[in-house]
Amino acid sequence: MDRKQNDMTPHDAAEALRWLSEMGADEIIGEDPVNRLVAPAAKPAPAAARAAPAPAAAPVVVVPGQSAAAFGSLQEIETALAGFDACPLKKTATSLCYADGNPEARVMLIGEAPGRDEDIQGKPFVGRSGQLLDRMLAAVGLSRTAQDRESAVFITNVIFWRPPGNRTPTDAETQMCLPFLIRTIELQKPDVIVCLGATPAQRLTGRTDGILKLRGKWVTANVSGRNIPLLPTLHPAYLLRQPAQKRLAWRDMLSLRQMLDAH
């Protein structure tokens, strides 16, 4: 039987799927359109349920800037984020991606937002950029899996859900998540913060310069009255696109090592 004129070849179909995945369309949807602005019709409850209705569970309500300071542990923050519905990114993401590494570590690494692999696994920096980050850290004696505080790192992001298509988070989305990040820093008590990319560096220092101007220069982040040395550096995803810039990132890693050895 002849192939229809508009039929795709297997190669074309694979390329189309790859392109859709890179653009963020990595979930299977139904064939019929759904109007998400209209509440679905309620299904009739079984007779037993009508006779003895179960009490409704109280919703988890978290108000950024007001409630975040009340959390007493990193686990409480993660639990609260799991029930936090105010950020629109949660509706399009697959998983909450809060943190990874050793909570006792001297070094806290802060990225921008999860990517596709992170969204699937629910941990920050587990894709190609995360693998590069692990090699960069290992080169200066650091690891997210280390048990001792001196050689361990703790990793999180400014944003805890993947933006569709890996787009840059909006200011509103960042501000919505920022109180949780600040409380994370308060509880984790790092000796040093390393910001991977411009977004975390700008949010924690108030500066607006690009990362190429910010990187490599130690500044101070004042978090709830505590001054913490902060080093902006290039995001591993940027280094994958611009391999020649790895020399700058290596200088930053050496600077981090020198700071840790001196204190």
ROGUTI-970974 format. One record per residue (C-alpha): residue in three letters; x, z, y. Coordinates in Angstrom, 3 decimals. Layout:
<node><r>ALA</r><X>X</X><Z>Z</Z><Y>Y</Y></node>
...
! end
This chain:
<node><r>MET</r><X>0.000</X><Z>0.000</Z><Y>0.000</Y></node>
<node><r>ASP</r><X>1.339</X><Z>-0.961</Z><Y>3.418</Y></node>
<node><r>ARG</r><X>2.347</X><Z>1.778</Z><Y>5.813</Y></node>
<node><r>LYS</r><X>0.104</X><Z>2.060</Z><Y>8.850</Y></node>
<node><r>GLN</r><X>1.688</X><Z>0.944</Z><Y>12.104</Y></node>
<node><r>ASN</r><X>1.589</X><Z>4.443</Z><Y>13.654</Y></node>
<node><r>ASP</r><X>2.814</X><Z>6.321</Z><Y>10.557</Y></node>
<node><r>MET</r><X>6.064</X><Z>8.297</Z><Y>10.966</Y></node>
<node><r>THR</r><X>9.021</X><Z>7.890</Z><Y>8.658</Y></node>
<node><r>PRO</r><X>10.243</X><Z>11.110</Z><Y>6.984</Y></node>
<node><r>HIS</r><X>13.271</X><Z>11.074</Z><Y>9.311</Y></node>
<node><r>ASP</r><X>11.083</X><Z>10.701</Z><Y>12.429</Y></node>
<node><r>ALA</r><X>8.816</X><Z>13.505</Z><Y>11.255</Y></node>
<node><r>ALA</r><X>11.788</X><Z>15.824</Z><Y>10.658</Y></node>
<node><r>GLU</r><X>13.177</X><Z>15.057</Z><Y>14.101</Y></node>
<node><r>ALA</r><X>9.777</X><Z>15.714</Z><Y>15.698</Y></node>
<node><r>LEU</r><X>9.529</X><Z>19.069</Z><Y>13.947</Y></node>
<node><r>ARG</r><X>13.058</X><Z>19.980</Z><Y>15.050</Y></node>
<node><r>TRP</r><X>12.246</X><Z>19.110</Z><Y>18.673</Y></node>
<node><r>LEU</r><X>9.014</X><Z>21.133</Z><Y>18.589</Y></node>
<node><r>SER</r><X>10.885</X><Z>24.139</Z><Y>17.172</Y></node>
<node><r>GLU</r><X>13.511</X><Z>23.961</Z><Y>19.929</Y></node>
<node><r>MET</r><X>10.744</X><Z>23.836</Z><Y>22.529</Y></node>
<node><r>GLY</r><X>9.227</X><Z>27.039</Z><Y>21.146</Y></node>
<node><r>ALA</r><X>6.363</X><Z>25.557</Z><Y>19.089</Y></node>
<node><r>ASP</r><X>7.498</X><Z>27.206</Z><Y>15.879</Y></node>
<node><r>GLU</r><X>4.164</X><Z>28.418</Z><Y>14.509</Y></node>
<node><r>ILE</r><X>1.501</X><Z>26.574</Z><Y>12.520</Y></node>
<node><r>ILE</r><X>-1.874</X><Z>26.420</Z><Y>14.234</Y></node>
<node><r>GLY</r><X>-5.324</X><Z>25.417</Z><Y>13.084</Y></node>
<node><r>GLU</r><X>-6.755</X><Z>21.936</Z><Y>13.367</Y></node>
<node><r>ASP</r><X>-9.687</X><Z>23.008</Z><Y>15.537</Y></node>
<node><r>PRO</r><X>-9.133</X><Z>24.150</Z><Y>19.148</Y></node>
<node><r>VAL</r><X>-9.867</X><Z>27.789</Z><Y>19.961</Y></node>
<node><r>ASN</r><X>-10.984</X><Z>29.011</Z><Y>23.379</Y></node>
<node><r>ARG</r><X>-8.971</X><Z>32.214</Z><Y>23.801</Y></node>
<node><r>LEU</r><X>-10.881</X><Z>33.104</Z><Y>26.965</Y></node>
<node><r>VAL</r><X>-14.124</X><Z>33.634</Z><Y>25.052</Y></node>
<node><r>ALA</r><X>-14.581</X><Z>36.709</Z><Y>22.906</Y></node>
<node><r>PRO</r><X>-15.243</X><Z>35.822</Z><Y>19.240</Y></node>
<node><r>ALA</r><X>-18.718</X><Z>36.447</Z><Y>17.951</Y></node>
<node><r>ALA</r><X>-19.028</X><Z>39.794</Z><Y>16.229</Y></node>
<node><r>LYS</r><X>-19.588</X><Z>39.614</Z><Y>12.494</Y></node>
<node><r>PRO</r><X>-22.505</X><Z>41.664</Z><Y>11.138</Y></node>
<node><r>ALA</r><X>-21.264</X><Z>44.906</Z><Y>9.664</Y></node>
<node><r>PRO</r><X>-22.045</X><Z>45.799</Z><Y>6.036</Y></node>
<node><r>ALA</r><X>-24.974</X><Z>48.165</Z><Y>5.511</Y></node>
<node><r>ALA</r><X>-22.665</X><Z>51.028</Z><Y>4.539</Y></node>
<node><r>ALA</r><X>-20.658</X><Z>50.596</Z><Y>7.701</Y></node>
<node><r>ARG</r><X>-23.828</X><Z>50.553</Z><Y>9.832</Y></node>
<node><r>ALA</r><X>-25.000</X><Z>53.743</Z><Y>8.217</Y></node>
<node><r>ALA</r><X>-21.759</X><Z>55.653</Z><Y>8.757</Y></node>
<node><r>PRO</r><X>-19.576</X><Z>53.974</Z><Y>11.400</Y></node>
<node><r>ALA</r><X>-15.900</X><Z>54.990</Z><Y>11.408</Y></node>
<node><r>PRO</r><X>-14.589</X><Z>56.476</Z><Y>14.628</Y></node>
<node><r>ALA</r><X>-12.617</X><Z>54.006</Z><Y>16.727</Y></node>
<node><r>ALA</r><X>-8.881</X><Z>54.603</Z><Y>17.006</Y></node>
<node><r>ALA</r><X>-7.683</X><Z>55.481</Z><Y>20.477</Y></node>
<node><r>PRO</r><X>-5.718</X><Z>52.586</Z><Y>22.010</Y></node>
<node><r>VAL</r><X>-2.075</X><Z>53.067</Z><Y>22.895</Y></node>
<node><r>VAL</r><X>-1.812</X><Z>52.872</Z><Y>26.672</Y></node>
<node><r>VAL</r><X>1.605</X><Z>52.773</Z><Y>28.337</Y></node>
<node><r>VAL</r><X>1.970</X><Z>52.505</Z><Y>32.105</Y></node>
<node><r>PRO</r><X>5.430</X><Z>51.235</Z><Y>33.119</Y></node>
<node><r>GLY</r><X>7.117</X><Z>53.333</Z><Y>35.769</Y></node>
<node><r>GLN</r><X>4.881</X><Z>56.297</Z><Y>34.990</Y></node>
<node><r>SER</r><X>4.928</X><Z>56.860</Z><Y>31.238</Y></node>
<node><r>ALA</r><X>8.376</X><Z>55.548</Z><Y>30.253</Y></node>
<node><r>ALA</r><X>10.156</X><Z>58.637</Z><Y>31.603</Y></node>
<node><r>ALA</r><X>8.128</X><Z>60.847</Z><Y>29.252</Y></node>
<node><r>PHE</r><X>9.694</X><Z>59.377</Z><Y>26.087</Y></node>
<node><r>GLY</r><X>12.108</X><Z>61.783</Z><Y>24.448</Y></node>
<node><r>SER</r><X>13.826</X><Z>59.451</Z><Y>21.974</Y></node>
<node><r>LEU</r><X>14.638</X><Z>55.801</Z><Y>21.380</Y></node>
<node><r>GLN</r><X>12.185</X><Z>55.811</Z><Y>18.468</Y></node>
<node><r>GLU</r><X>9.402</X><Z>56.927</Z><Y>20.812</Y></node>
<node><r>ILE</r><X>10.214</X><Z>54.027</Z><Y>23.139</Y></node>
<node><r>GLU</r><X>10.104</X><Z>51.521</Z><Y>20.276</Y></node>
<node><r>THR</r><X>6.801</X><Z>52.945</Z><Y>19.038</Y></node>
<node><r>ALA</r><X>5.332</X><Z>52.756</Z><Y>22.522</Y></node>
<node><r>LEU</r><X>6.503</X><Z>49.157</Z><Y>22.967</Y></node>
<node><r>ALA</r><X>4.816</X><Z>48.235</Z><Y>19.680</Y></node>
<node><r>GLY</r><X>1.513</X><Z>49.314</Z><Y>21.247</Y></node>
<node><r>PHE</r><X>2.249</X><Z>47.977</Z><Y>24.735</Y></node>
<node><r>ASP</r><X>-0.137</X><Z>45.111</Z><Y>25.482</Y></node>
<node><r>ALA</r><X>0.365</X><Z>44.682</Z><Y>29.246</Y></node>
<node><r>CYS</r><X>3.236</X><Z>42.201</Z><Y>28.932</Y></node>
<node><r>PRO</r><X>1.847</X><Z>38.683</Z><Y>28.291</Y></node>
<node><r>LEU</r><X>4.968</X><Z>37.725</Z><Y>26.317</Y></node>
<node><r>LYS</r><X>3.798</X><Z>39.934</Z><Y>23.458</Y></node>
<node><r>LYS</r><X>0.834</X><Z>37.620</Z><Y>22.865</Y></node>
<node><r>THR</r><X>3.065</X><Z>34.616</Z><Y>22.183</Y></node>
<node><r>ALA</r><X>5.942</X><Z>36.353</Z><Y>20.381</Y></node>
<node><r>THR</r><X>6.187</X><Z>36.997</Z><Y>16.659</Y></node>
<node><r>SER</r><X>8.046</X><Z>40.308</Z><Y>16.744</Y></node>
<node><r>LEU</r><X>9.056</X><Z>43.125</Z><Y>19.021</Y></node>
<node><r>CYS</r><X>12.825</X><Z>42.911</Z><Y>19.490</Y></node>
<node><r>TYR</r><X>13.976</X><Z>46.242</Z><Y>20.879</Y></node>
<node><r>ALA</r><X>17.504</X><Z>47.233</Z><Y>19.838</Y></node>
<node><r>ASP</r><X>20.238</X><Z>47.179</Z><Y>17.220</Y></node>
<node><r>GLY</r><X>23.508</X><Z>48.988</Z><Y>16.616</Y></node>
<node><r>ASN</r><X>24.555</X><Z>52.615</Z><Y>16.806</Y></node>
<node><r>PRO</r><X>22.546</X><Z>54.815</Z><Y>19.231</Y></node>
<node><r>GLU</r><X>25.608</X><Z>57.071</Z><Y>19.569</Y></node>
<node><r>ALA</r><X>27.894</X><Z>54.229</Z><Y>20.725</Y></node>
<node><r>ARG</r><X>29.977</X><Z>54.455</Z><Y>23.883</Y></node>
<node><r>VAL</r><X>29.187</X><Z>50.822</Z><Y>24.742</Y></node>
<node><r>MET</r><X>25.724</X><Z>49.439</Z><Y>25.500</Y></node>
<node><r>LEU</r><X>25.314</X><Z>45.655</Z><Y>25.548</Y></node>
<node><r>ILE</r><X>22.302</X><Z>44.281</Z><Y>27.429</Y></node>
<node><r>GLY</r><X>21.144</X><Z>40.685</Z><Y>27.106</Y></node>
<node><r>GLU</r><X>18.266</X><Z>38.812</Z><Y>28.708</Y></node>
<node><r>ALA</r><X>15.584</X><Z>38.141</Z><Y>26.083</Y></node>
<node><r>PRO</r><X>15.217</X><Z>37.355</Z><Y>22.359</Y></node>
<node><r>GLY</r><X>15.531</X><Z>33.806</Z><Y>21.078</Y></node>
<node><r>ARG</r><X>13.904</X><Z>32.173</Z><Y>18.063</Y></node>
<node><r>ASP</r><X>16.018</X><Z>33.883</Z><Y>15.384</Y></node>
<node><r>GLU</r><X>15.680</X><Z>37.234</Z><Y>17.116</Y></node>
<node><r>ASP</r><X>11.917</X><Z>36.799</Z><Y>17.342</Y></node>
<node><r>ILE</r><X>11.754</X><Z>36.181</Z><Y>13.600</Y></node>
<node><r>GLN</r><X>14.003</X><Z>39.088</Z><Y>12.565</Y></node>
<node><r>GLY</r><X>12.991</X><Z>41.579</Z><Y>15.252</Y></node>
<node><r>LYS</r><X>16.585</X><Z>42.374</Z><Y>16.282</Y></node>
<node><r>PRO</r><X>18.648</X><Z>41.246</Z><Y>19.290</Y></node>
<node><r>PHE</r><X>21.510</X><Z>38.787</Z><Y>18.917</Y></node>
<node><r>VAL</r><X>21.166</X><Z>37.730</Z><Y>15.285</Y></node>
<node><r>GLY</r><X>21.228</X><Z>33.932</Z><Y>15.749</Y></node>
<node><r>ARG</r><X>24.209</X><Z>31.711</Z><Y>16.533</Y></node>
<node><r>SER</r><X>24.881</X><Z>33.456</Z><Y>19.828</Y></node>
<node><r>GLY</r><X>24.720</X><Z>36.818</Z><Y>18.068</Y></node>
<node><r>GLN</r><X>27.220</X><Z>35.692</Z><Y>15.464</Y></node>
<node><r>LEU</r><X>29.581</X><Z>34.629</Z><Y>18.247</Y></node>
<node><r>LEU</r><X>29.031</X><Z>37.978</Z><Y>19.967</Y></node>
<node><r>ASP</r><X>29.937</X><Z>39.831</Z><Y>16.763</Y></node>
<node><r>ARG</r><X>33.215</X><Z>37.881</Z><Y>16.547</Y></node>
<node><r>MET</r><X>33.991</X><Z>38.611</Z><Y>20.205</Y></node>
<node><r>LEU</r><X>33.406</X><Z>42.319</Z><Y>19.659</Y></node>
<node><r>ALA</r><X>35.448</X><Z>42.385</Z><Y>16.447</Y></node>
<node><r>ALA</r><X>38.397</X><Z>40.881</Z><Y>18.338</Y></node>
<node><r>VAL</r><X>38.586</X><Z>44.056</Z><Y>20.463</Y></node>
<node><r>GLY</r><X>37.796</X><Z>46.500</Z><Y>17.665</Y></node>
<node><r>LEU</r><X>34.036</X><Z>46.910</Z><Y>18.211</Y></node>
<node><r>SER</r><X>31.065</X><Z>46.392</Z><Y>15.886</Y></node>
<node><r>ARG</r><X>27.321</X><Z>46.943</Z><Y>15.863</Y></node>
<node><r>THR</r><X>27.587</X><Z>48.301</Z><Y>12.313</Y></node>
<node><r>ALA</r><X>30.327</X><Z>50.853</Z><Y>13.018</Y></node>
<node><r>GLN</r><X>29.419</X><Z>54.461</Z><Y>12.304</Y></node>
<node><r>ASP</r><X>31.920</X><Z>56.123</Z><Y>14.636</Y></node>
<node><r>ARG</r><X>31.044</X><Z>56.305</Z><Y>18.308</Y></node>
<node><r>GLU</r><X>34.404</X><Z>54.956</Z><Y>19.508</Y></node>
<node><r>SER</r><X>34.132</X><Z>51.549</Z><Y>17.836</Y></node>
<node><r>ALA</r><X>30.345</X><Z>51.149</Z><Y>17.790</Y></node>
<node><r>VAL</r><X>28.044</X><Z>49.274</Z><Y>20.156</Y></node>
<node><r>PHE</r><X>24.333</X><Z>49.533</Z><Y>20.925</Y></node>
<node><r>ILE</r><X>22.528</X><Z>46.290</Z><Y>21.797</Y></node>
<node><r>THR</r><X>19.264</X><Z>45.708</Z><Y>23.631</Y></node>
<node><r>ASN</r><X>17.667</X><Z>43.288</Z><Y>26.119</Y></node>
<node><r>VAL</r><X>15.943</X><Z>43.334</Z><Y>29.485</Y></node>
<node><r>ILE</r><X>12.937</X><Z>41.662</Z><Y>27.837</Y></node>
<node><r>PHE</r><X>11.729</X><Z>42.761</Z><Y>24.398</Y></node>
<node><r>TRP</r><X>9.644</X><Z>39.708</Z><Y>23.419</Y></node>
<node><r>ARG</r><X>10.664</X><Z>36.072</Z><Y>23.218</Y></node>
<node><r>PRO</r><X>9.529</X><Z>33.919</Z><Y>26.165</Y></node>
<node><r>PRO</r><X>7.884</X><Z>30.696</Z><Y>24.941</Y></node>
<node><r>GLY</r><X>10.441</X><Z>27.943</Z><Y>24.514</Y></node>
<node><r>ASN</r><X>13.213</X><Z>30.395</Z><Y>25.449</Y></node>
<node><r>ARG</r><X>12.389</X><Z>29.951</Z><Y>29.123</Y></node>
<node><r>THR</r><X>13.803</X><Z>32.331</Z><Y>31.720</Y></node>
<node><r>PRO</r><X>11.643</X><Z>35.462</Z><Y>32.078</Y></node>
<node><r>THR</r><X>9.698</X><Z>35.762</Z><Y>35.301</Y></node>
<node><r>ASP</r><X>10.322</X><Z>38.574</Z><Y>37.784</Y></node>
<node><r>ALA</r><X>6.960</X><Z>40.094</Z><Y>36.857</Y></node>
<node><r>GLU</r><X>7.822</X><Z>40.126</Z><Y>33.144</Y></node>
<node><r>THR</r><X>11.216</X><Z>41.651</Z><Y>33.860</Y></node>
<node><r>GLN</r><X>9.818</X><Z>44.356</Z><Y>36.106</Y></node>
<node><r>MET</r><X>7.226</X><Z>45.208</Z><Y>33.460</Y></node>
<node><r>CYS</r><X>9.925</X><Z>45.887</Z><Y>30.859</Y></node>
<node><r>LEU</r><X>12.537</X><Z>47.409</Z><Y>33.179</Y></node>
<node><r>PRO</r><X>11.263</X><Z>51.040</Z><Y>33.009</Y></node>
<node><r>PHE</r><X>11.693</X><Z>50.984</Z><Y>29.237</Y></node>
<node><r>LEU</r><X>15.252</X><Z>49.672</Z><Y>29.611</Y></node>
<node><r>ILE</r><X>16.095</X><Z>52.344</Z><Y>32.182</Y></node>
<node><r>ARG</r><X>14.749</X><Z>55.072</Z><Y>29.913</Y></node>
<node><r>THR</r><X>16.754</X><Z>53.588</Z><Y>27.030</Y></node>
<node><r>ILE</r><X>19.925</X><Z>53.888</Z><Y>29.099</Y></node>
<node><r>GLU</r><X>19.038</X><Z>57.467</Z><Y>30.037</Y></node>
<node><r>LEU</r><X>18.584</X><Z>58.459</Z><Y>26.398</Y></node>
<node><r>GLN</r><X>21.441</X><Z>56.474</Z><Y>24.891</Y></node>
<node><r>LYS</r><X>23.915</X><Z>57.724</Z><Y>27.553</Y></node>
<node><r>PRO</r><X>26.537</X><Z>54.965</Z><Y>27.263</Y></node>
<node><r>ASP</r><X>29.984</X><Z>55.399</Z><Y>28.775</Y></node>
<node><r>VAL</r><X>30.067</X><Z>51.678</Z><Y>29.581</Y></node>
<node><r>ILE</r><X>27.451</X><Z>48.941</Z><Y>30.010</Y></node>
<node><r>VAL</r><X>28.222</X><Z>45.270</Z><Y>29.363</Y></node>
<node><r>CYS</r><X>25.659</X><Z>42.817</Z><Y>30.753</Y></node>
<node><r>LEU</r><X>25.476</X><Z>39.522</Z><Y>28.875</Y></node>
<node><r>GLY</r><X>24.345</X><Z>37.007</Z><Y>31.470</Y></node>
<node><r>ALA</r><X>23.077</X><Z>37.185</Z><Y>35.029</Y></node>
<node><r>THR</r><X>19.615</X><Z>38.681</Z><Y>34.478</Y></node>
<node><r>PRO</r><X>20.637</X><Z>42.157</Z><Y>33.249</Y></node>
<node><r>ALA</r><X>23.516</X><Z>42.336</Z><Y>35.736</Y></node>
<node><r>GLN</r><X>21.241</X><Z>41.450</Z><Y>38.634</Y></node>
<node><r>ARG</r><X>18.506</X><Z>43.885</Z><Y>37.584</Y></node>
<node><r>LEU</r><X>20.880</X><Z>46.830</Z><Y>37.173</Y></node>
<node><r>THR</r><X>23.065</X><Z>46.219</Z><Y>40.234</Y></node>
<node><r>GLY</r><X>20.649</X><Z>44.637</Z><Y>42.705</Y></node>
<node><r>ARG</r><X>22.975</X><Z>41.682</Z><Y>43.246</Y></node>
<node><r>THR</r><X>21.793</X><Z>38.082</Z><Y>43.343</Y></node>
<node><r>ASP</r><X>25.039</X><Z>36.210</Z><Y>42.630</Y></node>
<node><r>GLY</r><X>25.303</X><Z>33.912</Z><Y>39.636</Y></node>
<node><r>ILE</r><X>27.073</X><Z>35.080</Z><Y>36.512</Y></node>
<node><r>LEU</r><X>30.215</X><Z>33.020</Z><Y>37.153</Y></node>
<node><r>LYS</r><X>30.698</X><Z>34.974</Z><Y>40.362</Y></node>
<node><r>LEU</r><X>29.643</X><Z>38.326</Z><Y>38.902</Y></node>
<node><r>ARG</r><X>31.593</X><Z>38.186</Z><Y>35.630</Y></node>
<node><r>GLY</r><X>34.812</X><Z>40.032</Z><Y>35.070</Y></node>
<node><r>LYS</r><X>34.352</X><Z>42.473</Z><Y>37.946</Y></node>
<node><r>TRP</r><X>33.636</X><Z>46.123</Z><Y>37.172</Y></node>
<node><r>VAL</r><X>30.826</X><Z>47.575</Z><Y>39.256</Y></node>
<node><r>THR</r><X>28.832</X><Z>50.792</Z><Y>39.103</Y></node>
<node><r>ALA</r><X>25.242</X><Z>51.057</Z><Y>37.922</Y></node>
<node><r>ASN</r><X>23.428</X><Z>54.131</Z><Y>39.168</Y></node>
<node><r>VAL</r><X>20.858</X><Z>55.032</Z><Y>36.534</Y></node>
<node><r>SER</r><X>18.788</X><Z>58.097</Z><Y>37.414</Y></node>
<node><r>GLY</r><X>21.650</X><Z>59.616</Z><Y>39.389</Y></node>
<node><r>ARG</r><X>24.338</X><Z>58.863</Z><Y>36.777</Y></node>
<node><r>ASN</r><X>27.053</X><Z>56.349</Z><Y>37.698</Y></node>
<node><r>ILE</r><X>27.968</X><Z>54.113</Z><Y>34.757</Y></node>
<node><r>PRO</r><X>30.766</X><Z>51.486</Z><Y>34.786</Y></node>
<node><r>LEU</r><X>29.176</X><Z>48.068</Z><Y>34.273</Y></node>
<node><r>LEU</r><X>30.875</X><Z>44.789</Z><Y>33.381</Y></node>
<node><r>PRO</r><X>28.979</X><Z>41.492</Z><Y>33.699</Y></node>
<node><r>THR</r><X>30.159</X><Z>38.749</Z><Y>31.359</Y></node>
<node><r>LEU</r><X>29.016</X><Z>35.369</Z><Y>30.080</Y></node>
<node><r>HIS</r><X>26.154</X><Z>35.168</Z><Y>27.620</Y></node>
<node><r>PRO</r><X>27.222</X><Z>33.956</Z><Y>24.149</Y></node>
<node><r>ALA</r><X>24.548</X><Z>31.227</Z><Y>24.269</Y></node>
<node><r>TYR</r><X>26.239</X><Z>29.858</Z><Y>27.397</Y></node>
<node><r>LEU</r><X>29.596</X><Z>29.916</Z><Y>25.609</Y></node>
<node><r>LEU</r><X>28.145</X><Z>27.844</Z><Y>22.776</Y></node>
<node><r>ARG</r><X>27.157</X><Z>25.209</Z><Y>25.333</Y></node>
<node><r>GLN</r><X>30.399</X><Z>25.530</Z><Y>27.315</Y></node>
<node><r>PRO</r><X>33.191</X><Z>26.356</Z><Y>24.827</Y></node>
<node><r>ALA</r><X>35.894</X><Z>25.971</Z><Y>27.482</Y></node>
<node><r>GLN</r><X>34.555</X><Z>29.108</Z><Y>29.183</Y></node>
<node><r>LYS</r><X>35.407</X><Z>31.278</Z><Y>26.188</Y></node>
<node><r>ARG</r><X>38.745</X><Z>32.016</Z><Y>27.851</Y></node>
<node><r>LEU</r><X>36.868</X><Z>33.818</Z><Y>30.637</Y></node>
<node><r>ALA</r><X>34.827</X><Z>35.805</Z><Y>28.124</Y></node>
<node><r>TRP</r><X>38.041</X><Z>36.760</Z><Y>26.310</Y></node>
<node><r>ARG</r><X>39.452</X><Z>38.145</Z><Y>29.562</Y></node>
<node><r>ASP</r><X>36.282</X><Z>40.211</Z><Y>29.955</Y></node>
<node><r>MET</r><X>36.571</X><Z>41.571</Z><Y>26.408</Y></node>
<node><r>LEU</r><X>40.180</X><Z>42.590</Z><Y>27.093</Y></node>
<node><r>SER</r><X>39.031</X><Z>44.305</Z><Y>30.285</Y></node>
<node><r>LEU</r><X>36.392</X><Z>46.180</Z><Y>28.285</Y></node>
<node><r>ARG</r><X>39.011</X><Z>47.270</Z><Y>25.760</Y></node>
<node><r>GLN</r><X>41.292</X><Z>48.518</Z><Y>28.544</Y></node>
<node><r>MET</r><X>38.432</X><Z>50.489</Z><Y>30.122</Y></node>
<node><r>LEU</r><X>37.573</X><Z>52.178</Z><Y>26.828</Y></node>
<node><r>ASP</r><X>41.197</X><Z>53.009</Z><Y>26.087</Y></node>
<node><r>ALA</r><X>41.677</X><Z>54.502</Z><Y>29.551</Y></node>
<node><r>HIS</r><X>38.673</X><Z>56.835</Z><Y>29.305</Y></node>
! end
